[in-house]
C-alpha cells in the first residue's frame, strides 16, 4: 500500500475530493453547528493543518487536531477546563477498511498527544460510526457523555488502563517485572518498524509510514522467547548483517510491548494449523507468503510474538551494542537471553534522549 501520512495545510488539501462527501453529509449545519464546507474554509484561513494520508487514488485519511483549554458542556455533565487535545475530524476512506490504516492513524495521534503533554485527548463521533468507536475503545478511549447528538470519547493520562497493551498506548505500565530485547535483522527492521530510523517526532514536518498499523508480529524459533510475558516491554535490537564492526552498527532503535506469545510448533509437532498460523500473522509481518510457508514447514520450533509498537529513539539517538555492553545493559552473549530491570530499561530510554517521565507515568 503506497502512501504515507504527512502534515498538510488545509489550503493544500482539495475540499472537492469525494473523500469528504460523508463529512459534508454528516455536518450540514444547524442552529448550533457550522456546515462542513464553511468550517473547513474558516480553518484554512486560520492556517490550520491536518494529518493526511494519500496515495495514487487520492485521499485515504484526514485527521485534524488542535489544542484546547476550556470547559466541555455535555448533556450529562460539565467537564472542567484543562489542557486537552481535540481530534476535531477523523476520517478514513472505506477502501482502507481492514488494512489497519485507522489503527496507525490513532497511534500517530496518540504519539502527538504524548508529545504535547496534555492531560486528555478527546473526539466526538456519531454513534452510528461503529468502526471508529470500536477502534477508539480498543485504544482506551471511554464514553464521557453526549453533546449535540454525538458521543464524546475521552482518554486521560490520569486513568490509563494498563490491563491491555493497546488501551495503555503509548505509556508503559510502571510496575512491569522485567524487560528484554528482540533481535531483528537489519534488512527487515526498517520495514517492520517504519520511522524508527528517522528524525524524532519533534521535527517540524512529520512524514510517517504507519499505514500498516502499530501491531507487529515477530516470528522466532528459540524457546527462550517463551520467557516473555504479555505486558513486558521489549527493545527492538537491529542486528547488523553487512560489513563492518557489528558492535557499532547493531543497535537498539525501538521499544514495544508484548501483546501475546503463541507457540505454533514444538519439537516438530504443529500446535496451530497453517491456516491458524496465517490468521494470527495477518499483515503484521515482513515475510511474504512463500517465506511464511517455509518457516511453518521447516522449523521444528516456531513462536509468534505479537507486539505493539510503542515508540522509538530516532536517528542519532539509537544505542549500539558497545554502549549497551559498557553501560551494564548487556550481560550475556545473545540478545534473547537478556533480561532488564526497570532501572536498566529507564536508563536506556534516557540515553536514547527520551523523557522517561513521559513514557512511564509513575
C-alpha positions, 0 to 999 in steps of 0.5 A: 500500500503506497502512501504515507501520512504527512502534515498538510495545510488545509489550503493544500488539501482539495475540499472537492475530493469525494473523500469528504462527501460523508463529512459534508453529509454528516455536518450540514449545519444547524442552529448550533453547528457550522456546515462542513464546507464553511468550517473547513474554509474558516480553518484554512484561513486560520492556517490550520493543518491536518494529518493526511494520508494519500496515495495514487487514488487520492485521499485515504485519511484526514485527521485534524487536531488542535489544542484546547483549554476550556470547559466541555458542556455535555448533556450529562455533565460539565467537564472542567477546563484543562489542557486537552487535545481535540481530534476535531475530524477523523476520517478514513476512506472505506477502501482502507477498511481492514488494512489497519490504516485507522489503527496507525492513524490513532497511534500517530495521534496518540504519539502527538498527544504524548508529545504535547503533554496534555492531560486528555485527548478527546473526539466526538463521533456519531454513534452510528460510526461503529468502526471508529468507536470500536477502534477508539475503545480498543485504544482506551478511549471511554464514553464521557457523555453526549453533546449535540447528538454525538458521543464524546470519547475521552482518554486521560493520562490520569486513568490509563488502563494498563490491563491491555497493551493497546488501551495503555498506548503509548505509556508503559505500565510502571510496575512491569517485572522485567524487560528484554530485547528482540533481535531483528535483522537489519534488512527487515527492521526498517520495514517492520518498524517504519520511522524508527530510523528517522528524525524524532517526532519533534521535527517540524514536518512529520512524514510517517509510514504507519499505514500498516498499523502499530501491531507487529508480529515477530516470528522466532524459533528459540524457546527462550522467547517463551520467557516473555510475558504479555505486558513486558516491554521489549527493545527492538535490537537491529542486528547488523548483517553487512560489513563492518564492526557489528558492535557499532552498527547493531543497535537498539532503535525501538521499544514495544510491548508484548501483546501475546506469545503463541507457540505454533510448533514444538519439537516438530509437532504443529500446535496451530494449523497453517491456516491458524498460523496465517490468521494470527500473522495477518499483515503484521509481518515482513515475510511474504507468503512463500517465506511464511510457508517455509518457516511453518514447514521447516522449523521444528520450533516456531513462536509468534510474538505479537507486539505493539509498537510503542515508540522509538529513539530516532536517528542519532539517538539509537544505542549500539551494542558497545554502549549497551555492553559498557553501560551494564545493559548487556550481560550475556552473549545473545540478545534473547537471553537478556533480561532488564530491570526497570532501572536498566530499561529507564536508563536506556530510554534516557540515553536514547534522549527520551523523557522517561517521565513521559513514557512511564507515568509513575 
